[in-house]
Amino acid sequence: MKTIHTISITLFISLLFSCGHSPQEPASPLTCDIDSISRAAEAPVDSIRYLPLELTDSSLIGSIDKIICLNDKFYIYDQSFHKGVLTFDKSGRFLQALHPLGQGPGEYLHPVDFDVDSEGNIYIADNERQRILKYEKGNPKAYEEIATGRYFLNFALTEEGNFVLGDVYEQGRLADKLAVYNPRTQTYETLLQPALPEVNEMKILKTVSHYLFKSGRKTYYYHRFTPHVYQPERKEPFATFLSSRYYTAESLKELEGKSAAFLTDTKHIKDINGFYEISQGYVCSILSSYLPDFYYIPRKGNGIRRFGLEREKRLLGNVMLKGVTDRALIFTASYTDANAQKAAGLTGLSADEREIFSQWNADSNPILILVYLKP
């Protein structure tokens, strides 16, 4: 029987950084054996802020699939309705929408992911044509087309100007889990191959749309069905979460094409569906049951903590992490009758928060829920 071997790692603990700035990199060793960590009775939530997103004729959001906080802005990827990127400022005011769908120059057919650089340029991957389009400051008329020659499901721009490609596939099967494409030399290099090559991962349900997680200008990647989180283009894992609950090849083979059986399985770790860095430390979201457990590694304090957020009523039942700011975790809530009833039952709201929920209705955009953790 083939199993995944776990190893001890070094988790780099860096200095504080603000949204859009890279931390320094002094390291201290840490081994995370998550099977031995008891779940805390209470989540280490310091405060919660609600941020409604302005609704205009151009900013209606169908779904929020990914959020990148950079340059004091929220870049929001909506794959279902806009099929593009909407930009809001830090107060939730709408700035611009980028969704040039089509077959002409500077347009895309099948967007699968996006990224933003420190200059505010927006990159959108067109999987249909195996290319990435760069839009200067989000301007659809000022574009550059970058051919990658590969089909892939997610990507990230590195600080060196290369593109890290996640879930690269050929003929319906994964060829590489992670690779780097250098647009200047037009060269392609494999970084990680599938951990279990005998398993067709394309037939295993994903619990998240992407495995490249952005924290300002930092990117982290989860190598699915292993304990390892990487910083792209580095050979060694950045973090490892040891556990006896990862799948074997044999158990996964039985679940190919069986989404319902995969979802109802609570014995194994299905995904690390979020690994982010904030100024207070690192947060990892791990899904084995119906709701994720969160692991918090503060820069100061008593090491790693395990907690859940399902009891936090102010989240209105929304516990799937969509991104981070420099200090907060970002969750989202779309208007439904159930969410409105939960909001109406909240106590201790400020006058401004009561005003937000009094104006919330079926025509509103989603609300961002910013969760600040204790140091």
C-alpha positions as a printed NumPy array, in Angstrom:
array([[  0.   ,   0.   ,   0.   ],
       [  1.315,   3.396,  -0.941],
       [  1.095,   6.056,   1.776],
       [  2.208,   9.637,   2.014],
       [  5.327,  10.028,   4.104],
       [  5.39 ,  13.072,   6.382],
       [  8.504,  14.945,   7.412],
       [  9.424,  17.646,   9.859],
       [  9.852,  21.106,   8.408],
       [ 10.879,  24.612,   9.193],
       [  8.04 ,  27.14 ,   9.25 ],
       [  9.426,  30.577,   8.533],
       [  8.184,  33.064,  11.108],
       [  8.641,  36.553,   9.727],
       [  8.3  ,  40.113,  10.931],
       [  5.085,  42.118,  10.691],
       [  3.994,  43.316,   7.264],
       [  1.199,  45.418,   5.867],
       [ -1.119,  44.543,   2.975],
       [  0.988,  44.527,  -0.179],
       [  4.424,  44.357,   1.451],
       [  6.596,  41.273,   1.836],
       [  7.82 ,  40.29 ,   5.325],
       [ 11.442,  39.648,   6.144],
       [ 12.472,  36.042,   6.497],
       [ 14.295,  35.086,   9.717],
       [ 13.229,  31.526,  10.549],
       [ 12.523,  29.514,  13.68 ],
       [ 11.774,  25.753,  13.623],
       [  8.258,  24.385,  14.174],
       [  6.707,  20.946,  13.673],
       [  2.908,  20.869,  13.473],
       [  1.432,  17.515,  14.539],
       [ -2.225,  18.462,  14.203],
       [ -3.53 ,  15.118,  15.534],
       [ -2.184,  16.055,  18.96 ],
       [ -3.714,  19.546,  19.068],
       [ -6.978,  19.829,  20.995],
       [ -9.69 ,  22.087,  19.674],
       [-10.048,  25.263,  21.709],
       [-13.432,  25.986,  23.294],
       [-13.466,  29.489,  21.842],
       [-12.05 ,  30.993,  18.666],
       [ -9.386,  33.683,  19.227],
       [-11.518,  36.395,  17.6  ],
       [-10.64 ,  39.921,  18.661],
       [-13.192,  41.838,  16.594],
       [-15.335,  41.618,  13.462],
       [-16.044,  44.309,  10.882],
       [-18.764,  44.28 ,   8.218],
       [-17.968,  45.874,   4.854],
       [-20.806,  46.116,   2.296],
       [-19.68 ,  46.277,  -1.334],
       [-21.197,  49.144,  -3.308],
       [-23.776,  48.146,  -5.894],
       [-23.918,  49.952,  -9.241],
       [-25.023,  48.963, -12.727],
       [-21.457,  47.743, -13.344],
       [-20.622,  46.122, -10.004],
       [-23.286,  43.455,  -9.479],
       [-21.521,  40.335,  -8.135],
       [-22.763,  36.828,  -8.863],
       [-20.291,  34.977,  -6.647],
       [-17.031,  35.696,  -4.859],
       [-14.556,  32.978,  -5.78 ],
       [-11.343,  34.673,  -4.665],
       [-10.232,  37.905,  -3.008],
       [ -6.824,  39.552,  -3.189],
       [ -6.106,  42.52 ,  -0.927],
       [ -3.352,  44.688,  -2.367],
       [ -2.644,  48.403,  -2.76 ],
       [ -5.419,  49.182,  -0.212],
       [ -7.948,  47.64 ,  -2.593],
       [-10.071,  44.513,  -2.756],
       [ -9.757,  42.654,  -6.069],
       [-12.682,  40.239,  -6.322],
       [-12.915,  37.393,  -8.827],
       [-16.465,  36.547,  -9.93 ],
       [-16.364,  33.491, -12.164],
       [-20.105,  32.895, -12.443],
       [-21.635,  36.241, -13.471],
       [-19.015,  38.805, -14.485],
       [-16.399,  36.196, -15.382],
       [-13.835,  38.788, -14.437],
       [-12.418,  40.981, -11.688],
       [-14.178,  43.763,  -9.798],
       [-12.161,  46.258,  -7.77 ],
       [-13.327,  48.036,  -4.616],
       [-11.464,  50.414,  -2.313],
       [-10.892,  49.692,   1.379],
       [-14.253,  51.244,   2.301],
       [-16.152,  49.043,  -0.187],
       [-16.645,  51.726,  -2.842],
       [-16.717,  50.322,  -6.391],
       [-13.789,  51.361,  -8.588],
       [-13.842,  49.31 , -11.794],
       [-14.853,  46.054, -13.464],
       [-12.715,  44.049, -15.866],
       [-14.489,  41.364, -17.892],
       [-13.55 ,  41.558, -21.597],
       [-15.147,  38.306, -22.713],
       [-14.929,  37.513, -26.404],
       [-12.743,  36.259, -29.21 ],
       [-11.119,  39.526, -30.226],
       [ -7.734,  41.043, -29.31 ],
       [ -7.355,  41.513, -25.564],
       [-10.386,  39.35 , -24.829],
       [-10.661,  35.916, -23.248],
       [-12.954,  32.92 , -23.645],
       [-12.607,  30.831, -20.49 ],
       [-11.147,  32.652, -17.47 ],
       [-10.002,  30.346, -14.654],
       [ -7.992,  32.528, -12.253],
       [ -6.472,  35.964, -11.742],
       [ -3.648,  37.787,  -9.976],
       [ -2.542,  41.371,  -9.322],
       [  0.931,  42.877,  -9.103],
       [  2.213,  45.694,  -6.9  ],
       [  1.584,  48.24 ,  -9.687],
       [ -2.099,  47.36 ,  -9.855],
       [ -1.846,  45.459, -13.147],
       [ -4.405,  42.648, -13.382],
       [ -3.626,  39.239, -14.903],
       [ -6.376,  36.869, -16.054],
       [ -5.765,  33.324, -17.289],
       [ -7.64 ,  32.234, -20.43 ],
       [ -7.547,  28.46 , -20.253],
       [ -9.232,  28.03 , -23.636],
       [ -6.288,  29.646, -25.429],
       [ -3.507,  28.617, -23.037],
       [ -2.521,  32.171, -22.218],
       [ -2.461,  34.856, -19.559],
       [ -3.578,  38.398, -20.327],
       [ -2.03 ,  41.341, -18.508],
       [ -4.196,  44.467, -18.242],
       [ -2.329,  47.631, -17.274],
       [ -4.036,  49.081, -14.184],
       [ -7.067,  47.002, -15.126],
       [ -7.53 ,  48.813, -18.444],
       [ -9.037,  46.39 , -21.015],
       [ -7.589,  48.461, -23.863],
       [ -3.997,  48.313, -22.553],
       [ -3.168,  44.625, -22.597],
       [ -0.395,  42.128, -23.217],
       [ -0.954,  38.501, -24.203],
       [  1.389,  35.881, -22.712],
       [  1.208,  32.418, -24.281],
       [  2.024,  29.595, -21.838],
       [  1.413,  26.576, -24.079],
       [ -0.262,  24.747, -21.181],
       [ -3.745,  24.112, -19.797],
       [ -3.923,  24.887, -16.067],
       [ -6.518,  25.682, -13.405],
       [ -4.8  ,  28.351, -11.291],
       [ -1.726,  30.548, -11.372],
       [  0.221,  33.242,  -9.532],
       [  2.742,  35.866, -10.551],
       [  6.069,  35.616,  -8.705],
       [  8.192,  38.552,  -7.572],
       [ 10.705,  37.514, -10.231],
       [  8.087,  38.046, -12.961],
       [  7.503,  34.352, -13.651],
       [  4.165,  32.557, -13.569],
       [  3.557,  29.63 , -11.25 ],
       [  0.969,  27.319, -12.802],
       [ -1.151,  25.027, -10.623],
       [ -2.902,  21.83 , -11.753],
       [ -1.413,  21.626, -15.24 ],
       [ -3.252,  18.949, -17.205],
       [ -3.101,  17.062, -20.481],
       [ -5.774,  14.838, -22.015],
       [ -7.986,  14.919, -18.929],
       [ -5.283,  13.993, -16.412],
       [ -2.942,  16.024, -14.266],
       [  0.548,  16.271, -15.698],
       [  2.061,  18.551, -13.043],
       [  0.705,  19.848,  -9.757],
       [  2.919,  22.928,  -9.868],
       [  5.196,  24.36 , -12.543],
       [  6.869,  27.67 , -13.335],
       [  6.753,  29.424, -16.692],
       [  9.335,  32.085, -17.54 ],
       [  7.778,  34.403, -20.164],
       [ 11.112,  36.007, -21.04 ],
       [ 12.868,  32.762, -21.976],
       [  9.598,  30.916, -22.749],
       [ 10.772,  27.974, -20.649],
       [  8.694,  25.637, -18.511],
       [  9.897,  23.772, -15.421],
       [  8.06 ,  21.235, -13.281],
       [  8.133,  22.048,  -9.57 ],
       [  5.798,  19.379,  -8.149],
       [  4.195,  16.287,  -9.635],
       [  1.01 ,  14.635,  -8.318],
       [  1.623,  12.954,  -4.968],
       [ -0.436,   9.923,  -6.014],
       [  0.043,   9.511,  -9.785],
       [ -2.132,   6.401,  -9.925],
       [ -5.129,   8.506,  -8.805],
       [ -6.976,  10.653, -11.346],
       [ -7.329,  13.858,  -9.331],
       [ -9.542,  15.346, -12.04 ],
       [-12.234,  12.916, -10.834],
       [-11.914,  13.855,  -7.146],
       [-14.15 ,  16.685,  -5.952],
       [-12.366,  19.884,  -4.915],
       [-13.544,  21.836,  -1.908],
       [-11.855,  25.029,  -3.084],
       [-11.44 ,  26.56 ,  -6.542],
       [ -7.705,  27.169,  -6.202],
       [ -4.703,  26.056,  -4.157],
       [ -2.511,  29.122,  -4.629],
       [ -3.296,  31.418,  -1.71 ],
       [ -2.368,  35.105,  -1.826],
       [ -1.344,  37.148,   1.218],
       [ -0.518,  40.569,  -0.172],
       [  2.439,  39.858,  -2.46 ],
       [  3.158,  36.496,  -0.818],
       [  1.897,  33.264,  -2.387],
       [  1.48 ,  29.871,  -0.708],
       [  0.566,  26.615,  -2.397],
       [ -1.014,  23.473,  -0.947],
       [  0.14 ,  20.202,  -2.557],
       [ -3.119,  18.301,  -2.395],
       [ -3.323,  14.97 ,  -0.529],
       [ -0.005,  15.679,   1.187],
       [  0.749,  17.527,   4.442],
       [  2.827,  20.163,   2.662],
       [  2.417,  23.867,   1.967],
       [  5.012,  25.496,  -0.293],
       [  6.181,  28.889,  -1.315],
       [  6.363,  28.546,  -5.119],
       [  9.829,  28.206,  -6.661],
       [ 11.281,  26.941,  -3.348],
       [ 12.18 ,  23.27 ,  -3.245],
       [ 11.444,  22.54 ,   0.414],
       [  8.003,  22.776,   2.079],
       [  7.285,  26.005,   3.909],
       [  4.947,  24.264,   6.373],
       [  3.919,  20.666,   7.065],
       [  0.844,  19.628,   9.027],
       [  1.49 ,  16.084,  10.251],
       [ -1.498,  13.749,  10.548],
       [ -2.47 ,  10.1  ,  10.176],
       [ -5.688,  11.181,   8.393],
       [ -4.387,  11.823,   4.892],
       [ -5.736,   9.6  ,   2.115],
       [ -3.849,   6.65 ,   0.692],
       [ -3.886,   5.961,  -3.039],
       [ -6.184,   2.97 ,  -2.523],
       [ -8.789,   4.943,  -0.557],
       [ -8.799,   7.736,  -3.138],
       [ -9.131,   5.366,  -6.093],
       [-12.406,   4.176,  -4.589],
       [-13.68 ,   7.765,  -4.504],
       [-12.972,   8.719,  -8.124],
       [-16.155,  10.14 ,  -9.602],
       [-18.049,   9.706,  -6.3  ],
       [-18.538,  13.266,  -5.075],
       [-21.234,  12.437,  -2.524],
       [-19.122,   9.717,  -0.885],
       [-16.139,  12.056,  -0.784],
       [-18.143,  14.851,   0.854],
       [-19.672,  12.599,   3.525],
       [-16.352,  11.031,   4.497],
       [-15.289,  12.557,   7.824],
       [-12.353,  10.261,   8.607],
       [ -9.828,  11.787,   6.222],
       [ -8.432,  15.231,   5.476],
       [-10.096,  16.311,   2.226],
       [ -8.195,  19.558,   1.743],
       [ -6.102,  22.293,   3.169],
       [ -8.38 ,  24.884,   1.634],
       [ -6.568,  27.961,   2.856],
       [ -3.1  ,  28.954,   4.08 ],
       [ -2.533,  32.65 ,   4.623],
       [ -0.159,  35.029,   6.338],
       [ -1.376,  38.037,   8.326],
       [  0.566,  40.43 ,  10.515],
       [ -0.285,  38.423,  13.657],
       [  0.932,  35.102,  12.204],
       [ -0.322,  32.314,   9.936],
       [ -3.769,  30.775,   9.512],
       [ -4.478,  27.383,   7.949],
       [ -7.966,  26.084,   7.102],
       [ -8.219,  22.265,   7.033],
       [-11.355,  20.422,   5.965],
       [-12.078,  16.884,   7.101],
       [-15.669,  17.162,   8.3  ],
       [-18.44 ,  19.357,   6.922],
       [-16.896,  22.54 ,   8.281],
       [-13.21 ,  23.487,   8.367],
       [-10.996,  23.637,  11.419],
       [ -8.63 ,  26.584,  11.621],
       [ -5.044,  26.419,  12.847],
       [ -3.521,  29.679,  14.018],
       [  0.225,  30.103,  14.468],
       [  0.701,  33.494,  16.157],
       [  4.05 ,  35.235,  15.975],
       [  3.855,  35.716,  19.731],
       [  2.299,  33.4  ,  22.263],
       [  2.017,  29.687,  22.95 ],
       [  2.39 ,  28.072,  19.553],
       [ -0.25 ,  26.64 ,  17.257],
       [ -3.935,  26.784,  18.202],
       [ -6.839,  24.818,  16.717],
       [-10.299,  26.374,  16.644],
       [-13.611,  26.425,  14.787],
       [-15.8  ,  29.341,  13.775],
       [-19.2  ,  27.687,  13.441],
       [-20.24 ,  29.056,  16.875],
       [-19.351,  32.623,  15.925],
       [-22.821,  34.022,  15.205],
       [-21.453,  37.226,  13.7  ],
       [-20.216,  35.2  ,  10.688],
       [-23.843,  34.342,   9.826],
       [-22.816,  30.726,   9.185],
       [-20.214,  31.582,   6.522],
       [-16.903,  29.918,   7.453],
       [-15.196,  29.373,   4.093],
       [-12.14 ,  31.636,   3.986],
       [-11.875,  33.739,   0.802],
       [ -8.703,  35.784,   1.443],
       [ -6.935,  38.045,   3.913],
       [ -5.995,  41.658,   4.501],
       [ -2.813,  42.537,   6.364],
       [ -4.555,  41.899,   9.716],
       [ -7.875,  40.176,   9.059],
       [ -9.394,  37.015,   7.606],
       [-11.995,  37.682,   4.905],
       [-15.272,  35.801,   4.827],
       [-18.292,  36.759,   2.734],
       [-22.07 ,  36.673,   3.135],
       [-24.585,  36.998,   0.3  ],
       [-28.134,  38.04 ,   1.044],
       [-30.554,  35.197,   1.723],
       [-33.609,  35.079,   3.964],
       [-31.678,  32.799,   6.336],
       [-28.693,  35.186,   6.519],
       [-31.028,  38.141,   7.056],
       [-32.72 ,  36.33 ,   9.954],
       [-29.338,  35.545,  11.503],
       [-28.282,  39.18 ,  11.162],
       [-31.524,  40.36 ,  12.747],
       [-30.817,  38.144,  15.759],
       [-27.354,  39.554,  16.455],
       [-26.877,  41.488,  19.655],
       [-24.328,  44.149,  20.532],
       [-24.219,  45.689,  17.064],
       [-23.143,  49.296,  16.664],
       [-25.451,  51.861,  15.093],
       [-23.453,  51.663,  11.849],
       [-23.723,  47.862,  11.777],
       [-27.471,  47.976,  12.387],
       [-27.718,  50.439,   9.488],
       [-25.774,  48.063,   7.204],
       [-28.139,  45.182,   7.872],
       [-31.271,  47.341,   7.732],
       [-30.393,  48.219,   4.11 ],
       [-29.346,  44.681,   3.125],
       [-31.749,  43.05 ,   0.666],
       [-31.981,  40.606,  -2.225],
       [-30.636,  43.234,  -4.645],
       [-27.523,  43.959,  -2.555],
       [-23.982,  42.862,  -3.246],
       [-22.348,  40.474,  -0.764],
       [-20.922,  41.797,   2.477],
       [-17.279,  41.224,   3.374],
       [-16.813,  40.012,   6.956],
       [-13.37 ,  40.93 ,   8.279],
       [-12.316,  38.818,  11.265],
       [ -9.444,  40.131,  13.375],
       [ -7.644,  37.589,  15.574],
       [ -6.013,  38.141,  18.933],
       [ -2.186,  38.162,  18.922]])
